Amino acid sequence: MNAPATAAHIEPLVLERREGGVVHLTLNRPAQFNSLSEEMLAALAASLQAIAEDKTARVVVLGGAGKAFCAGHDLKQMKANCSLEYYQRLFAECSRLMLLIQRMPQPVIARVHGIATAAGCQLVGMCDLAVASTDARFAVSGINVGLFCSTPAVALSRNVGRKAAFEMLVTGEFIDASAALARGLVNRVVAADSLDAEIKKLTDAIVAKPALAIAMGKDLFYRQLEMGIEAAYQLAGQTMACNMADAVAQEGVQAFIEKRAPNWPA
C-alpha cells in the first residue's frame, strides 16, 4: 500500500533570521525577482509589525533572495484583477506597509543587490538606511508600461532632489549604485562580497546605542521633517527634554563626566 501523499513544501514569502538584536528579513520570491504580490505585502507587514512590538529587536535588515532586491508590484497579479476597487485596496495596503517601516521604533536597513525597481525602489527609499552592492540598479520604471510611479514618488522625492527624482519618474531609466549614492538614495556602496560585512558595521553601531534614544530619535526625525521650522523646534525641544530626563541619558552623561563606558539601563 502506497504511503499517503503529503502536501508540497511551501517556502515562506518572508524569511526571518536573528542574530542577537538584529533581525534579518528576506523577501523570498526569487523566481519573480521578489515582486510584491498581495500575499508578499501581507507577510512582510505581519513580520514588521511583530518586530515593532518586540523589545528585544534592535534593528532590521531587509534584503531579497536570488538575483534581485525587489522588482516592485506583481504586474501579472494586478492585470488579473482589473478593477478600480482592487487597485485602490492594493495601493492602500502598500502605503500602510511603507508607513509601518517609518513608524516602527527600530531602524530598518535595506540590503540592496541586483535591481530595485518601482515599489522596490520605494522600499529602499522608505527604509531608514540603505547599503547597496556595486551591481545594484535603481529605477521607478512604471512609466515604461504607462503607469506613473505615484506612490514610489513619495519615497523617492523625500530622498533625492526634486529634479533628479522627477527625471527618474518620467523617463523610467535606471541609475547605478554610484549615482544612487551621490543622489542620497543609499548610504553606502560596496563590492557584493563586502555587503554583509558593511551592513554589520551599521548594525553593530546601532545596537551599541540605547534603544530608547534610537526609538525617540527616529520618531522625532520623521515627524519634524513634515513640519514648519517653528513647530519642528518645539517638538524637538520637547523630545530632547524627555530624553534627557530619562535614566538612559542620565547614565550616559554621568559616564561621560566620569570618563567611563556607560552601563545602559535595561
Backbone as CSV, one residue per row, in Angstrom:
resi,resn,N_x,N_y,N_z,CA_x,CA_y,CA_z,C_x,C_y,C_z
1,MET,0.856,-1.194,0.000,0.000,0.000,0.000,0.886,1.236,0.000
2,ASN,0.590,2.162,-0.914,1.403,3.357,-1.031,1.170,4.296,0.142
3,ALA,2.209,4.994,0.556,2.066,5.999,1.616,1.230,7.159,1.104
4,PRO,0.438,7.782,1.985,-0.391,8.901,1.537,0.470,10.065,1.064
5,ALA,-0.035,10.768,0.043,0.699,11.921,-0.491,0.733,13.029,0.547
6,THR,1.832,13.711,0.602,1.954,14.842,1.532,1.928,16.139,0.747
7,ALA,1.485,17.176,1.406,1.418,18.486,0.745,2.827,18.954,0.407
8,ALA,2.955,19.586,-0.750,4.253,20.104,-1.169,4.724,21.163,-0.178
9,HIS,6.008,21.147,0.079,6.579,22.135,0.996,6.517,23.513,0.345
10,ILE,5.962,24.461,1.045,5.841,25.819,0.524,6.757,26.725,1.328
11,GLU,7.685,27.360,0.656,8.606,28.279,1.317,7.849,29.529,1.774
12,PRO,8.171,30.049,2.955,7.539,31.295,3.393,7.928,32.449,2.476
13,LEU,7.044,33.407,2.327,7.296,34.549,1.452,8.322,35.504,2.049
14,VAL,8.436,35.492,3.362,9.435,36.316,4.043,10.206,35.420,5.004
15,LEU,11.497,35.306,4.785,12.350,34.524,5.669,12.848,35.411,6.807
16,GLU,12.983,34.835,7.987,13.455,35.601,9.144,14.607,34.867,9.819
17,ARG,15.652,35.626,10.123,16.818,35.095,10.831,17.267,36.138,11.836
18,ARG,17.609,35.689,13.056,18.001,36.620,14.110,19.436,36.383,14.544
19,GLU,20.137,37.473,14.754,21.485,37.464,15.312,21.510,38.493,16.430
20,GLY,21.310,38.019,17.646,21.206,38.954,18.756,20.013,39.873,18.551
21,GLY,20.253,41.162,18.612,19.168,42.121,18.423,18.900,42.486,16.983
22,VAL,19.605,41.859,16.043,19.450,42.172,14.623,18.530,41.137,13.972
23,VAL,17.465,41.621,13.330,16.527,40.739,12.639,16.731,40.893,11.139
24,HIS,17.067,39.794,10.474,17.252,39.790,9.022,15.972,39.260,8.373
25,LEU,15.337,40.082,7.561,14.167,39.667,6.797,14.551,39.585,5.317
26,THR,14.132,38.507,4.657,14.472,38.317,3.253,13.207,38.067,2.447
27,LEU,12.937,38.929,1.483,11.830,38.700,0.553,12.147,37.440,-0.236
28,ASN,11.183,36.530,-0.328,11.502,35.189,-0.815,10.610,34.742,-1.963
29,ARG,10.655,35.520,-3.032,10.067,35.091,-4.308,11.140,35.256,-5.387
30,PRO,12.240,34.536,-5.288,13.363,34.795,-6.197,13.029,34.612,-7.668
31,ALA,12.160,33.660,-7.990,11.813,33.430,-9.398,11.060,34.614,-9.987
32,GLN,10.407,35.406,-9.119,9.671,36.594,-9.559,10.409,37.880,-9.175
33,PHE,11.693,37.768,-8.934,12.518,38.909,-8.514,11.915,39.621,-7.306
34,ASN,11.303,38.808,-6.432,10.737,39.296,-5.160,9.688,40.380,-5.361
35,SER,8.905,40.239,-6.429,7.837,41.213,-6.667,6.810,41.153,-5.536
36,LEU,6.199,42.300,-5.272,5.325,42.457,-4.112,3.889,42.078,-4.457
37,SER,3.608,40.800,-4.416,2.226,40.338,-4.558,1.427,40.764,-3.331
38,GLU,0.121,40.624,-3.404,-0.719,40.889,-2.224,-0.234,40.085,-1.025
39,GLU,0.062,38.815,-1.288,0.470,37.922,-0.211,1.825,38.338,0.379
40,MET,2.734,38.783,-0.481,4.039,39.252,-0.008,3.888,40.508,0.847
41,LEU,3.059,41.444,0.404,2.811,42.664,1.192,2.288,42.304,2.582
42,ALA,1.337,41.378,2.626,0.742,40.985,3.909,1.766,40.292,4.800
43,ALA,2.574,39.412,4.220,3.569,38.679,5.000,4.630,39.619,5.553
44,LEU,5.084,40.558,4.732,6.109,41.500,5.188,5.553,42.422,6.262
45,ALA,4.321,42.895,6.074,3.698,43.756,7.086,3.549,43.022,8.415
46,ALA,3.147,41.752,8.372,2.980,40.971,9.601,4.313,40.797,10.315
47,SER,5.376,40.520,9.548,6.701,40.356,10.157,7.167,41.653,10.808
48,LEU,7.007,42.757,10.098,7.466,44.046,10.628,6.656,44.477,11.849
49,GLN,5.351,44.208,11.831,4.522,44.577,12.980,4.940,43.799,14.214
50,ALA,5.223,42.513,14.042,5.671,41.697,15.179,7.007,42.204,15.714
51,ILE,7.904,42.566,14.819,9.206,43.087,15.245,9.043,44.421,15.961
52,ALA,8.164,45.268,15.461,7.944,46.580,16.074,7.532,46.460,17.534
53,GLU,6.839,45.386,17.864,6.349,45.180,19.228,7.302,44.354,20.084
54,ASP,8.433,43.963,19.516,9.403,43.103,20.202,10.543,43.959,20.757
55,LYS,10.626,44.100,22.047,11.639,44.954,22.660,13.042,44.377,22.569
56,THR,13.167,43.099,22.219,14.498,42.512,22.055,15.068,42.783,20.662
57,ALA,14.226,43.206,19.739,14.673,43.502,18.371,15.187,44.939,18.316
58,ARG,16.411,45.127,17.847,17.029,46.446,17.866,17.139,47.084,16.479
59,VAL,17.299,46.266,15.461,17.453,46.784,14.105,17.023,45.705,13.126
60,VAL,16.497,46.125,11.973,16.029,45.201,10.945,16.870,45.392,9.689
61,VAL,17.266,44.281,9.071,17.935,44.302,7.772,16.999,43.632,6.778
62,LEU,16.619,44.364,5.735,15.662,43.865,4.744,16.373,43.631,3.423
63,GLY,16.368,42.388,2.960,17.018,42.032,1.701,16.115,41.187,0.824
64,GLY,16.676,40.700,-0.267,15.915,39.891,-1.202,16.666,38.625,-1.577
65,ALA,15.939,37.535,-1.775,16.549,36.271,-2.191,16.810,36.286,-3.696
66,GLY,17.782,35.499,-4.106,18.044,35.351,-5.532,18.847,36.491,-6.118
67,LYS,18.483,36.900,-7.340,19.304,37.843,-8.099,18.928,39.309,-7.906
68,ALA,17.862,39.585,-7.139,17.388,40.967,-7.060,16.885,41.301,-5.660
69,PHE,16.873,42.575,-5.372,16.259,43.055,-4.133,14.742,42.982,-4.260
70,CYS,14.170,43.742,-5.185,12.710,43.715,-5.372,12.366,44.429,-6.667
71,ALA,11.535,43.780,-7.479,11.150,44.320,-8.782,9.822,45.068,-8.747
72,GLY,9.341,45.421,-7.556,8.104,46.199,-7.479,6.874,45.320,-7.378
73,HIS,5.734,45.886,-7.724,4.476,45.148,-7.632,4.425,44.006,-8.647
74,ASP,3.589,43.022,-8.363,3.398,41.876,-9.236,2.419,42.277,-10.349
75,LEU,2.951,42.627,-11.514,2.114,43.149,-12.596,1.143,42.106,-13.138
76,LYS,1.540,40.831,-13.127,0.627,39.785,-13.596,-0.583,39.689,-12.674
77,GLN,-0.356,39.752,-11.375,-1.474,39.710,-10.433,-2.353,40.948,-10.583
78,MET,-1.742,42.093,-10.800,-2.509,43.327,-10.989,-3.368,43.257,-12.249
79,LYS,-2.796,42.723,-13.323,-3.550,42.624,-14.587,-4.705,41.644,-14.463
80,ALA,-4.536,40.616,-13.632,-5.582,39.600,-13.473,-6.737,40.091,-12.594
81,ASN,-6.578,41.218,-11.948,-7.625,41.760,-11.055,-7.947,43.192,-11.465
82,CYS,-8.529,43.310,-12.625,-8.699,44.621,-13.247,-9.960,45.324,-12.748
83,SER,-9.834,46.015,-11.626,-10.931,46.844,-11.138,-10.355,47.978,-10.311
84,LEU,-11.010,49.117,-10.334,-10.545,50.263,-9.559,-10.512,49.939,-8.085
85,GLU,-11.528,49.221,-7.589,-11.589,48.878,-6.168,-10.390,48.024,-5.750
86,TYR,-10.018,47.076,-6.594,-8.869,46.229,-6.288,-7.594,47.060,-6.215
87,TYR,-7.395,47.917,-7.199,-6.176,48.726,-7.225,-6.123,49.699,-6.049
88,GLN,-7.261,50.272,-5.683,-7.285,51.164,-4.522,-6.884,50.417,-3.255
89,ARG,-7.406,49.206,-3.100,-7.081,48.416,-1.916,-5.610,47.999,-1.922
90,LEU,-5.099,47.600,-3.089,-3.710,47.161,-3.193,-2.749,48.285,-2.809
91,PHE,-2.958,49.467,-3.376,-2.029,50.560,-3.110,-2.202,51.118,-1.699
92,ALA,-3.389,50.984,-1.139,-3.572,51.365,0.266,-2.791,50.424,1.179
93,GLU,-2.810,49.121,0.868,-2.045,48.159,1.661,-0.545,48.421,1.534
94,CYS,-0.104,48.730,0.336,1.302,49.030,0.125,1.706,50.281,0.909
95,SER,0.861,51.299,0.888,1.162,52.530,1.617,1.225,52.282,3.116
96,ARG,0.339,51.423,3.624,0.376,51.097,5.056,1.685,50.401,5.420
97,LEU,2.153,49.522,4.536,3.432,48.849,4.770,4.578,49.858,4.824
98,MET,4.594,50.779,3.867,5.672,51.765,3.817,5.675,52.642,5.070
99,LEU,4.502,53.031,5.518,4.409,53.853,6.726,4.802,53.062,7.969
100,LEU,4.521,51.769,7.982,4.921,50.928,9.107,6.438,50.920,9.253
101,ILE,7.147,50.836,8.133,8.613,50.862,8.174,9.099,52.145,8.839
102,GLN,8.479,53.259,8.482,8.913,54.546,9.031,8.508,54.715,10.492
103,ARG,7.379,54.161,10.873,6.838,54.405,12.206,7.296,53.393,13.255
104,MET,7.853,52.263,12.850,8.313,51.296,13.844,9.538,51.859,14.559
105,PRO,9.750,51.504,15.817,10.825,52.137,16.588,12.227,51.722,16.168
106,GLN,12.362,50.560,15.553,13.692,50.076,15.174,14.102,50.639,13.804
107,PRO,15.364,51.015,13.656,15.865,51.367,12.325,15.786,50.169,11.376
108,VAL,15.466,50.453,10.118,15.384,49.416,9.084,16.416,49.739,8.007
109,ILE,17.263,48.768,7.707,18.321,48.934,6.711,17.993,48.093,5.485
110,ALA,17.966,48.719,4.316,17.789,47.974,3.068,19.128,47.395,2.637
111,ARG,19.124,46.095,2.363,20.313,45.405,1.831,20.050,45.176,0.344
112,VAL,20.645,46.006,-0.506,20.239,46.058,-1.910,21.287,45.428,-2.819
113,HIS,20.828,44.468,-3.609,21.658,43.915,-4.669,20.767,43.725,-5.883
114,GLY,21.363,43.656,-7.062,20.552,43.497,-8.259,19.661,44.710,-8.468
115,ILE,18.437,44.472,-8.928,17.553,45.597,-9.232,16.624,45.928,-8.060
116,ALA,16.318,47.209,-7.959,15.283,47.703,-7.052,14.439,48.653,-7.889
117,THR,13.308,48.161,-8.388,12.521,48.941,-9.338,11.117,49.207,-8.803
118,ALA,10.558,50.349,-9.219,9.196,50.748,-8.869,8.980,50.664,-7.356
119,ALA,8.047,49.828,-6.889,7.821,49.722,-5.441,9.019,49.136,-4.720
120,GLY,9.918,48.463,-5.434,11.168,48.007,-4.829,12.094,49.170,-4.538
121,CYS,12.130,50.139,-5.429,12.881,51.366,-5.192,12.219,52.164,-4.069
122,GLN,10.893,52.131,-4.041,10.139,52.770,-2.956,10.530,52.175,-1.603
123,LEU,10.662,50.857,-1.544,11.094,50.197,-0.314,12.451,50.716,0.157
124,VAL,13.379,50.857,-0.782,14.702,51.388,-0.436,14.556,52.790,0.145
125,GLY,13.721,53.612,-0.502,13.527,54.972,-0.043,12.889,55.068,1.328
126,MET,12.012,54.139,1.660,11.324,54.187,2.946,12.146,53.598,4.079
127,CYS,13.122,52.733,3.764,13.996,52.237,4.822,14.827,53.397,5.369
128,ASP,15.179,53.317,6.630,15.907,54.406,7.276,17.323,54.541,6.750
129,LEU,17.919,53.424,6.386,19.276,53.377,5.862,19.301,52.378,4.712
130,ALA,20.293,52.507,3.836,20.404,51.559,2.727,21.866,51.371,2.367
131,VAL,22.252,50.115,2.213,23.588,49.754,1.763,23.422,48.932,0.493
132,ALA,24.132,49.319,-0.555,23.968,48.650,-1.848,25.277,48.054,-2.312
133,SER,25.177,46.965,-3.055,26.357,46.413,-3.711,26.581,47.177,-5.012
134,THR,27.787,47.098,-5.534,28.122,47.852,-6.740,27.316,47.401,-7.960
135,ASP,26.717,46.219,-7.892,25.914,45.746,-9.022,24.457,46.203,-8.950
136,ALA,24.080,46.921,-7.909,22.683,47.328,-7.740,22.298,48.398,-8.755
137,ARG,21.040,48.330,-9.185,20.498,49.347,-10.090,19.094,49.713,-9.616
138,PHE,18.740,50.963,-9.832,17.501,51.506,-9.283,16.708,52.199,-10.385
139,ALA,15.380,52.020,-10.339,14.520,52.715,-11.303,13.099,52.775,-10.759
140,VAL,12.397,53.825,-11.156,10.942,53.882,-10.939,10.337,53.811,-12.341
141,SER,10.186,52.591,-12.802,10.018,52.303,-14.231,8.583,52.080,-14.668
142,GLY,7.621,52.371,-13.797,6.227,52.173,-14.190,5.845,52.921,-15.444
143,ILE,6.453,54.096,-15.658,6.108,54.900,-16.829,6.338,54.141,-18.130
144,ASN,7.236,53.154,-18.097,7.508,52.360,-19.300,6.329,51.501,-19.722
145,VAL,5.404,51.229,-18.777,4.186,50.489,-19.121,2.962,51.388,-18.974
146,GLY,3.186,52.701,-19.008,2.081,53.652,-18.959,1.564,53.958,-17.578
147,LEU,2.320,53.591,-16.545,1.871,53.783,-15.164,2.882,54.644,-14.416
148,PHE,2.541,55.896,-14.155,3.428,56.777,-13.409,3.568,56.234,-11.990
149,CYS,4.795,56.131,-11.514,5.055,55.547,-10.185,4.719,56.561,-9.097
150,SER,3.438,56.765,-8.871,2.990,57.817,-7.955,3.364,57.532,-6.507
151,THR,3.094,56.309,-6.030,3.443,56.015,-4.639,4.959,55.911,-4.438
152,PRO,5.715,55.296,-5.343,7.167,55.379,-5.200,7.697,56.811,-5.223
153,ALA,6.988,57.712,-5.917,7.422,59.108,-5.978,7.452,59.750,-4.598
154,VAL,6.565,59.310,-3.705,6.530,59.870,-2.350,7.846,59.597,-1.635
155,ALA,8.300,58.357,-1.692,9.566,58.000,-1.049,10.760,58.598,-1.785
156,LEU,10.750,58.497,-3.105,11.886,58.966,-3.893,12.115,60.455,-3.690
157,SER,11.045,61.243,-3.724,11.188,62.699,-3.611,11.572,63.150,-2.213
158,ARG,11.475,62.263,-1.241,11.924,62.569,0.121,13.352,62.081,0.381
159,ASN,13.981,61.512,-0.645,15.363,61.051,-0.525,16.311,61.814,-1.438
160,VAL,15.875,62.087,-2.651,16.748,62.744,-3.622,16.147,64.089,-4.008
161,GLY,16.929,64.913,-4.693,16.452,66.225,-5.120,15.280,66.126,-6.085
162,ARG,14.498,67.192,-6.162,13.279,67.168,-6.977,13.547,66.859,-8.441
163,LYS,14.508,67.548,-9.035,14.749,67.350,-10.464,15.281,65.954,-10.757
164,ALA,16.160,65.449,-9.891,16.677,64.088,-10.078,15.555,63.067,-9.936
165,ALA,14.679,63.274,-8.948,13.557,62.355,-8.749,12.606,62.395,-9.936
166,PHE,12.283,63.591,-10.394,11.303,63.709,-11.483,11.851,63.133,-12.778
167,GLU,13.144,63.306,-13.002,13.749,62.707,-14.197,13.613,61.190,-14.176
168,MET,13.878,60.573,-13.021,13.724,59.126,-12.922,12.283,58.712,-13.169
169,LEU,11.338,59.500,-12.646,9.921,59.147,-12.744,9.376,59.275,-14.162
170,VAL,9.831,60.274,-14.916,9.268,60.478,-16.256,10.030,59.744,-17.349
171,THR,11.247,59.282,-17.049,11.996,58.520,-18.060,11.967,57.023,-17.799
172,GLY,11.828,56.622,-16.515,11.900,55.207,-16.178,13.285,54.632,-16.297
173,GLU,14.295,55.475,-16.480,15.653,54.992,-16.695,16.300,54.539,-15.389
174,PHE,17.211,53.577,-15.519,17.953,53.073,-14.367,19.075,54.029,-13.988
175,ILE,19.391,54.071,-12.703,20.635,54.657,-12.242,21.422,53.560,-11.536
176,ASP,22.743,53.683,-11.565,23.565,52.666,-10.916,23.787,53.016,-9.449
177,ALA,24.509,52.153,-8.764,24.699,52.326,-7.322,25.460,53.601,-6.988
178,SER,26.448,53.947,-7.805,27.223,55.157,-7.523,26.359,56.402,-7.668
179,ALA,25.451,56.418,-8.653,24.529,57.547,-8.803,23.542,57.589,-7.647
180,ALA,23.081,56.418,-7.210,22.156,56.370,-6.062,22.831,56.915,-4.809
181,LEU,24.106,56.630,-4.648,24.855,57.159,-3.508,25.009,58.669,-3.616
182,ALA,25.372,59.143,-4.792,25.570,60.579,-4.984,24.274,61.359,-4.777
183,ARG,23.130,60.754,-5.116,21.850,61.444,-5.007,21.192,61.276,-3.644
184,GLY,21.772,60.438,-2.777,21.248,60.288,-1.426,20.223,59.194,-1.242
185,LEU,20.060,58.326,-2.249,19.098,57.232,-2.118,19.641,56.110,-1.244
186,VAL,20.954,55.933,-1.233,21.597,54.938,-0.370,22.709,55.604,0.428
187,ASN,23.100,54.946,1.531,24.149,55.481,2.399,25.548,55.054,1.998
188,ARG,25.680,53.780,1.589,26.992,53.218,1.303,26.886,52.264,0.116
189,VAL,27.972,52.173,-0.639,28.067,51.223,-1.756,29.365,50.455,-1.604
190,VAL,29.271,49.131,-1.653,30.451,48.278,-1.502,30.364,47.125,-2.495
191,ALA,31.496,46.448,-2.677,31.504,45.252,-3.516,30.545,44.211,-2.958
192,ALA,29.998,43.398,-3.832,28.985,42.422,-3.427,29.462,41.524,-2.305
193,ASP,30.724,41.134,-2.345,31.220,40.218,-1.310,31.509,40.930,0.013
194,SER,31.352,42.249,0.042,31.537,43.011,1.283,30.218,43.553,1.836
195,LEU,29.114,43.219,1.165,27.825,43.810,1.523,27.425,43.480,2.958
196,ASP,27.492,42.225,3.332,27.062,41.848,4.678,27.994,42.401,5.752
197,ALA,29.289,42.439,5.462,30.237,42.998,6.435,29.982,44.483,6.654
198,GLU,29.658,45.197,5.581,29.396,46.635,5.704,28.110,46.887,6.492
199,ILE,27.103,46.063,6.237,25.851,46.208,6.990,26.085,45.883,8.462
200,LYS,26.940,44.920,8.747,27.222,44.588,10.147,27.861,45.768,10.877
201,LYS,28.671,46.550,10.190,29.237,47.746,10.813,28.122,48.680,11.281
202,LEU,27.112,48.837,10.439,25.979,49.691,10.795,25.167,49.106,11.938
203,THR,24.843,47.828,11.852,24.017,47.224,12.899,24.752,47.201,14.232
204,ASP,26.062,46.949,14.205,26.840,46.965,15.445,26.799,48.348,16.086
205,ALA,26.926,49.386,15.258,26.907,50.755,15.778,25.563,51.101,16.389
206,ILE,24.487,50.622,15.781,23.140,50.927,16.281,22.861,50.156,17.571
207,VAL,23.180,48.865,17.571,22.899,48.023,18.741,23.694,48.498,19.961
208,ALA,24.828,49.128,19.729,25.646,49.621,20.843,25.028,50.829,21.533
209,LYS,24.041,51.459,20.905,23.398,52.640,21.473,22.121,52.238,22.209
210,PRO,21.649,53.052,23.158,20.437,52.695,23.902,19.192,52.716,23.013
211,ALA,18.370,51.680,23.146,17.186,51.526,22.296,16.220,52.692,22.451
212,LEU,16.054,53.185,23.667,15.109,54.282,23.905,15.495,55.517,23.111
213,ALA,16.758,55.893,23.151,17.203,57.085,22.437,17.048,56.916,20.931
214,ILE,17.346,55.720,20.410,17.178,55.456,18.979,15.710,55.576,18.586
215,ALA,14.814,54.977,19.382,13.384,55.000,19.059,12.826,56.424,19.124
216,MET,13.177,57.160,20.169,12.705,58.539,20.285,13.244,59.391,19.134
217,GLY,14.504,59.163,18.805,15.120,59.931,17.729,14.514,59.639,16.371
218,LYS,14.239,58.371,16.088,13.630,58.029,14.804,12.246,58.661,14.672
219,ASP,11.456,58.579,15.722,10.113,59.174,15.694,10.200,60.673,15.450
220,LEU,11.071,61.348,16.174,11.241,62.794,16.025,11.743,63.151,14.628
221,PHE,12.694,62.394,14.124,13.312,62.704,12.838,12.273,62.831,11.730
222,TYR,11.374,61.847,11.633,10.405,61.864,10.545,9.261,62.846,10.796
223,ARG,8.833,62.982,12.025,7.737,63.911,12.314,8.140,65.357,12.038
224,GLN,9.366,65.738,12.432,9.768,67.127,12.246,9.982,67.474,10.766
225,LEU,10.314,66.475,9.954,10.519,66.748,8.534,9.265,67.289,7.849
226,GLU,8.098,66.893,8.353,6.837,67.310,7.733,6.289,68.602,8.330
227,MET,7.021,69.228,9.248,6.536,70.417,9.950,7.237,71.682,9.463
228,GLY,6.634,72.828,9.790,7.339,74.093,9.664,8.439,74.157,10.710
229,ILE,9.380,75.069,10.522,10.554,75.074,11.384,10.220,75.378,12.841
230,GLU,9.251,76.262,13.107,8.924,76.584,14.496,8.323,75.380,15.205
231,ALA,7.371,74.711,14.546,6.760,73.523,15.139,7.786,72.408,15.292
232,ALA,8.710,72.308,14.332,9.748,71.281,14.402,10.637,71.494,15.626
233,TYR,11.004,72.763,15.885,11.833,73.037,17.056,11.074,72.799,18.359
234,GLN,9.793,73.081,18.366,9.002,72.808,19.574,8.973,71.312,19.862
235,LEU,8.701,70.521,18.844,8.672,69.068,19.017,10.054,68.537,19.394
236,ALA,11.099,69.034,18.740,12.448,68.568,19.015,12.877,68.906,20.440
237,GLY,12.531,70.107,20.877,12.886,70.501,22.234,12.204,69.645,23.281
238,GLN,10.920,69.359,23.062,10.182,68.508,23.994,10.733,67.088,24.000
239,THR,11.057,66.577,22.809,11.627,65.234,22.712,12.970,65.161,23.427
240,MET,13.795,66.168,23.222,15.121,66.163,23.834,15.031,66.279,25.351
241,ALA,14.067,67.089,25.831,13.889,67.222,27.278,13.475,65.897,27.903
242,CYS,12.524,65.207,27.256,12.074,63.910,27.766,13.205,62.886,27.720
243,ASN,13.994,62.924,26.653,15.136,62.027,26.515,16.154,62.286,27.629
244,MET,16.445,63.567,27.876,17.440,63.911,28.886,16.976,63.543,30.281
245,ALA,15.677,63.626,30.534,15.146,63.309,31.862,15.130,61.811,32.133
246,ASP,15.273,61.004,31.086,15.223,59.555,31.258,16.537,59.037,31.828
247,ALA,16.476,57.881,32.474,17.652,57.277,33.095,18.754,56.950,32.091
248,VAL,18.377,56.695,30.842,19.370,56.369,29.820,20.344,57.528,29.622
249,ALA,19.803,58.715,29.349,20.675,59.867,29.131,21.391,60.279,30.411
250,GLN,20.720,60.152,31.541,21.369,60.484,32.803,22.617,59.627,33.017
251,GLU,22.509,58.336,32.725,23.658,57.437,32.853,24.728,57.787,31.829
252,GLY,24.308,58.081,30.592,25.277,58.413,29.558,26.083,59.656,29.889
253,VAL,25.402,60.679,30.380,26.090,61.923,30.744,27.016,61.692,31.938
254,GLN,26.548,60.940,32.940,27.371,60.657,34.112,28.624,59.876,33.722
255,ALA,28.443,58.924,32.804,29.590,58.149,32.336,30.590,59.045,31.608
256,PHE,30.074,59.987,30.827,30.962,60.928,30.136,31.751,61.764,31.135
257,ILE,31.058,62.249,32.157,31.722,63.067,33.185,32.805,62.263,33.912
258,GLU,32.490,60.990,34.193,33.413,60.130,34.921,34.427,59.428,34.023
259,LYS,34.361,59.727,32.718,35.303,59.160,31.735,35.302,57.628,31.773
260,ARG,34.120,57.049,31.708,33.977,55.585,31.683,32.917,55.207,30.655
261,ALA,32.852,53.907,30.349,31.824,53.427,29.441,30.473,53.421,30.154
262,PRO,29.394,53.800,29.469,28.087,53.794,30.137,27.554,52.388,30.353
263,ASN,26.815,52.234,31.432,26.085,50.990,31.704,24.614,51.283,31.448
264,TRP,24.187,51.059,30.224,22.830,51.455,29.848,21.788,50.698,30.668
265,PRO,20.823,51.391,31.239,19.742,50.701,31.949,18.885,49.906,30.986
266,ALA,18.341,48.802,31.430,17.512,47.951,30.562,16.225,48.663,30.223
